[in-house]
Amino acid sequence: VCAGILAVQLGQLGQAAEMYESSGRHDLLNELRQAKGEWGAAIALAEEKDRIHLSSTHYSYARALEAEGKLEEAIEHYEKAGAHRTEVPRMLFDAEQTSKLQEYVDRKDDAALSKWWAQYCESNGAFDKALDYYQHAKDHLATVRILCFHNKLEAAAEVVAQSSDAAAAYHLAKACEERGQVKEAVQFFQRAGRSNHAVRLAKEHGMASELRLLAQQAPPKVMAEAAEHLEQRGMFDQAIQLYSQSGNMSRALDLCFKHNQFEALREIADHLSADADPALLRKVGDFFLEHGQFDKAVRLFSIAGETKRAIELCTVHNVPISEELAERLCPELGQRGAETEGARQALLLQIAKCCKRQGNYHLACKKYTQAGDKVKGMRCLLKSGDTDKIVFFAGVSRAREIYILAANYLQNLDWHSDAEILKNIVAFYNKGKAFESLSAFYDMCAQVEIDEYRDYEKAASALNEALTHMGKARNAPDGAARMAALQSKIAHVTGFVAARKMVKSNPDEMIRRCHALLGEPDCEEAIRVGDVFALMIEWFYSQQEFARAHALIEQMRDRSILLSPYLDSEMIQEICAAMGVPPPPEGPSQRGGGQPEPGGHDDMDECIEGGDDDE
């Protein structure tokens, strides 16, 4: 490159061109060709290898052509350079070829060129022609300016209405103001988005009814100035509204109390925030308290930091506590009302207690938990009946008493048809090391399998689980007696299961074992005696031994056992017909008889309410 520059200085232009070409400096080669007047070669080089300088090359060539007087060719290259909107009018104007310039503008149909020609016409007083070209260029401001200059305000208003041009509307508004057309000026200032000027005119000319509407669209500072203007003229309701919308709540509330504007006060109260003066918030809160609007009073007291007073109102007047209100009623540690951890915990407990009384159990659970009393939180959650949340809360709390409460609750659900519930019951009792309760649950499971489904095999399995977990409950009261009772139940149930399996293989042994079971004094605590009788009666019926079957039916009646849950009515009728006696009437049953009695479920309300001493 340096050698090429040196070659240029020495006049060796051919060698310089070769050096620029070999070094890849096509920009310098382009300049060299321009300097030599090789414009065709320069433009060709720019198009192929130096496109960044293509426009400037066309521009330089156009300047050269203009200097030579070749205007048509100069116009072509000015256009290729993208400079025709300014350079062509200048060139033709300098050459005093205005007619040719107008022809060029008309031919190109370009907005910038039309605007240039319009300005030229305007400067020479040809306003009509200038107006046409301004309209063609869609320069609405210039169009309105010329129309206003000639007092054609209606035509200018039409242009503003059709174009929605803010600058044009502003110019027309100023023109209307100068001519004393105040209402029209206000309208066009508003259309131009210059609400401050519209408000200024409304204030100056006593347009009070329009002032409020105009001020509502203005910035807060202008809105406050308009409110002050209305206040000075005794229009307090409108002034209050503008003060509140501009953010000056304190002044708005002062006017409400000073001039008894209570309807406006109620509207403003809904928009008050913590930024307002606490004393003013308390004053408004006291007003609502006196007028029985406790929910509004609670909101304002909570914002003002009067949390204890707000909670007391919620409790006494049953004001519903929402999630948002609950957060306001208990500020962060260190803030007013929660200066210490103990003070904040006391607030949380008060809120939780109030939520519980209102039946908002989920929120009460949350607040009890935040206060550190997860057990009371769980008791509230149990009252809600939200099983999914109860299971989740028990899982994350990892507390023995909570595990037990959750398991006790789940027992009252349809655990038999929902394996997930059954799994959680067992898991929670195990995690809570409540082996005695788990044993009782398995005992209940066994009874349900017998009473509801007559599935003695599953009952035996459940009783074995009950015995296993009862053995883990070392400190259980009467543990030995309960284990003995379970062992007795297991013996009776397994004995009956074994007897049922002998129906086909050894029916005589089956009959013997059934009679032996019926002779046991505590048999009815373990199995349903009606199932034992039914097993023997069905066997004798199948063997056509109607006399023995009928004798067993009579024994069932002697024990006051209802027949229908155990024996088919057609079978009973057939047996009685074979014996020549009428079918026996149905009678009431007792424990161990026909109707399965309710299992030993702990009452749900009892397990929820137990130990809940915060009322």
Residue pairs with C-beta under 8 A, 6 or more apart in sequence:
1 19
1 20
1 23
1 25
1 28
3 19
4 15
4 16
4 17
4 19
4 20
4 23
4 25
4 28
5 16
5 28
7 13
7 15
7 16
7 19
8 16
8 32
13 32
13 36
16 32
17 29
17 32
17 33
20 26
20 28
20 29
20 32
21 29
26 45
26 49
26 50
27 50
27 52
27 53
29 45
29 50
30 42
30 45
30 46
30 50
30 53
30 57
33 39
33 41
33 42
33 45
34 42
34 57
34 60
34 61
37 64
39 61
39 64
42 57
42 61
43 54
43 57
43 58
43 61
46 53
46 54
46 57
47 54
50 57
55 80
55 81
55 82
56 81
58 77
58 78
58 80
58 81
59 77
59 78
59 81
59 83
59 87
61 77
62 74
62 75
62 76
62 77
62 78
62 81
62 83
62 87
63 74
65 71
65 73
65 74
65 77
66 74
66 91
71 91
71 92
71 95
71 97
74 91
75 84
75 88
75 91
75 104
78 84
78 87
78 88
78 91
79 88
81 87
84 108
85 110
85 112
85 113
85 116
86 116
88 101
88 104
88 113
89 101
89 105
89 113
89 116
89 117
89 120
92 98
92 100
92 101
92 104
93 101
93 120
101 117
102 117
104 113
105 113
105 114
105 116
105 117
105 133
111 136
111 137
111 138
111 139
112 137
114 133
114 134
114 136
114 137
115 133
115 134
115 137
115 139
115 142
117 133
118 129
118 130
118 131
118 132
118 133
118 134
118 136
118 137
118 139
118 142
119 130
119 142
121 127
121 129
121 130
121 133
122 130
122 142
122 146
127 146
127 149
127 150
130 146
131 143
131 146
131 147
134 142
134 143
134 146
135 143
138 163
140 159
140 160
140 163
140 165
140 167
140 168
141 165
141 167
141 168
141 171
143 156
143 159
143 168
144 156
144 159
144 160
144 165
144 168
144 171
144 172
145 171
147 153
147 155
147 156
147 159
148 156
148 171
148 172
148 175
153 172
153 175
153 176
153 179
153 181
153 184
156 168
156 172
156 175
157 172
157 184
157 188
159 165
159 168
160 168
160 169
160 172
160 188
160 191
164 191
166 191
166 192
166 193
167 192
169 188
169 189
169 191
169 192
170 188
170 189
170 192
170 194
172 188
173 184
173 185
173 186
173 187
173 188
173 189
173 191
173 192
173 194
173 197
174 185
176 182
176 184
176 185
176 188
177 185
177 201
182 201
182 205
182 207
183 207
185 201
186 198
186 201
186 202
186 207
186 210
186 214
189 195
189 197
189 198
189 201
190 198
190 214
190 217
195 214
195 215
195 217
195 218
195 219
195 222
196 218
196 219
196 222
198 214
198 218
199 211
199 214
199 215
199 218
199 222
199 225
199 226
201 207
202 208
202 210
202 211
202 214
202 226
203 211
203 225
203 226
203 229
208 230
208 233
208 235
208 238
211 226
211 229
211 230
211 238
212 226
212 230
212 238
212 241
212 242
214 226
215 222
215 223
215 226
215 227
215 242
216 223
216 242
216 245
218 226
220 245
220 246
220 247
221 246
223 242
223 245
223 246
224 242
224 243
224 246
224 248
226 242
227 238
227 239
227 240
227 241
227 242
227 243
227 246
227 248
227 251
228 239
230 236
230 238
230 239
230 242
231 239
231 255
236 255
236 259
236 261
237 261
237 264
239 255
240 252
240 255
240 256
240 261
240 264
240 268
241 252
241 264
243 249
243 251
243 252
243 255
244 252
244 264
244 267
244 268
244 271
249 268
249 271
249 272
249 275
249 276
249 280
250 276
250 277
250 280
252 264
252 268
253 265
253 268
253 276
253 280
253 283
253 284
255 261
256 262
256 264
256 265
256 268
257 265
257 283
257 287
262 287
265 284
265 287
266 293
266 296
269 284
269 288
269 296
269 299
269 300
270 296
272 281
272 284
272 300
272 303
273 303
274 303
276 303
278 304
278 305
281 300
281 301
281 303
281 304
282 300
282 301
282 304
282 306
284 300
285 296
285 297
285 300
285 301
285 304
285 306
286 297
288 294
288 296
288 297
288 300
289 297
289 313
294 313
294 317
294 319
295 319
295 320
297 310
297 313
298 310
298 313
298 314
298 319
298 325
299 325
301 307
301 309
301 310
301 313
302 310
302 325
302 328
302 329
303 328
305 331
305 335
305 336
305 337
307 328
307 329
307 330
307 331
307 336
307 337
307 338
307 347
308 337
308 347
308 350
310 329
311 329
311 347
311 350
311 351
311 354
313 319
314 320
314 321
314 329
314 354
315 350
315 353
315 354
315 357
318 357
318 358
320 358
320 360
321 329
321 351
321 354
321 355
321 358
321 360
321 363
323 363
326 351
326 355
326 363
326 366
326 367
329 347
329 351
330 338
330 344
330 347
330 348
330 351
330 367
330 370
331 337
331 338
331 344
332 338
333 340
333 341
333 344
337 343
337 344
337 347
338 344
338 347
345 371
345 372
348 367
348 368
348 370
348 371
349 367
349 368
349 371
349 373
349 614
351 367
352 363
352 364
352 365
352 366
352 367
352 368
352 371
352 373
352 376
352 377
352 380
353 364
353 614
353 615
355 361
355 363
355 364
355 367
355 380
356 364
356 380
356 383
356 614
361 380
361 381
361 383
361 384
362 380
362 381
362 384
362 386
362 389
364 377
364 380
365 377
365 378
365 380
365 381
365 384
365 393
366 377
367 377
368 374
368 376
368 377
368 380
369 377
374 397
374 399
374 402
375 399
375 401
375 402
375 405
375 611
376 612
376 614
377 393
378 390
378 393
378 394
378 397
378 402
378 405
378 406
379 405
379 608
379 609
379 611
379 612
381 389
381 390
381 393
382 390
382 405
382 406
382 409
382 607
382 608
383 608
384 390
387 409
387 410
387 413
387 421
390 406
390 409
390 410
391 406
391 410
391 424
393 402
393 406
394 402
394 403
394 405
394 406
394 428
398 431
400 431
400 432
400 433
400 434
401 432
402 432
403 428
403 429
403 431
403 432
403 434
404 428
404 429
404 432
404 434
404 437
405 607
405 608
406 424
406 428
407 424
407 425
407 428
407 429
407 432
407 434
407 437
407 438
407 441
408 437
408 602
408 607
409 604
409 607
409 608
410 421
410 424
410 425
410 428
411 425
411 441
411 444
411 601
411 602
412 601
412 602
412 604
412 607
413 421
414 421
415 421
415 422
415 425
416 422
416 445
416 448
416 452
425 441
426 438
426 441
429 435
429 437
429 438
429 441
430 438
435 469
435 470
435 472
435 473
435 476
436 469
436 470
436 473
436 476
436 479
438 466
438 469
439 465
439 466
439 467
439 469
439 470
439 473
439 482
439 486
440 466
440 600
441 466
442 462
442 463
442 465
442 466
442 469
443 462
443 463
443 466
443 486
443 489
443 600
444 599
444 600
444 601
445 459
445 462
446 458
446 459
446 460
446 462
446 463
446 466
446 489
446 493
447 459
447 599
447 600
448 599
449 455
449 456
449 458
449 459
449 462
450 456
450 459
450 493
450 527
450 528
450 531
450 596
451 528
451 596
451 597
451 599
452 596
454 528
454 531
456 493
456 496
456 497
456 500
456 527
456 531
457 497
459 493
460 490
460 493
460 494
460 497
463 486
463 489
463 490
463 493
464 490
466 486
467 483
467 486
467 487
467 490
470 476
470 479
470 482
470 483
470 486
471 483
473 479
476 482
485 525
488 522
488 525
488 526
489 525
489 526
491 526
492 517
492 520
492 522
492 523
492 525
492 526
492 527
493 526
493 527
495 513
495 516
495 517
496 513
496 514
496 517
496 527
496 531
496 532
498 513
499 509
499 510
499 513
499 514
499 517
499 532
499 535
500 510
500 535
502 509
502 510
502 513
503 510
503 535
503 539
507 539
510 535
510 536
510 539
511 536
511 539
514 532
514 535
514 536
517 523
517 527
517 532
518 529
518 532
518 533
523 529
523 532
523 592
524 591
524 592
528 566
528 592
528 593
528 596
529 559
529 561
529 592
529 593
530 556
530 561
530 562
530 565
530 566
530 592
530 593
530 594
531 566
533 552
533 553
533 555
533 556
533 561
533 566
534 566
534 567
536 549
536 552
537 549
537 552
537 553
537 567
537 571
537 575
538 567
538 571
540 546
540 548
540 549
540 552
541 549
541 571
541 574
541 575
546 574
546 575
546 578
546 579
547 579
549 575
550 575
550 576
550 578
550 579
550 581
553 563
553 567
553 572
553 575
553 584
554 584
556 563
556 566
557 563
557 584
557 587
559 590
559 592
559 593
560 587
560 588
560 589
560 590
560 593
561 589
561 590
561 592
561 593
561 594
562 586
562 587
562 588
562 589
562 593
562 594
562 595
563 572
563 584
563 586
563 594
564 586
564 594
565 594
565 595
565 596
566 594
572 583
572 584
573 583
576 582
576 583
576 584
589 595
591 597
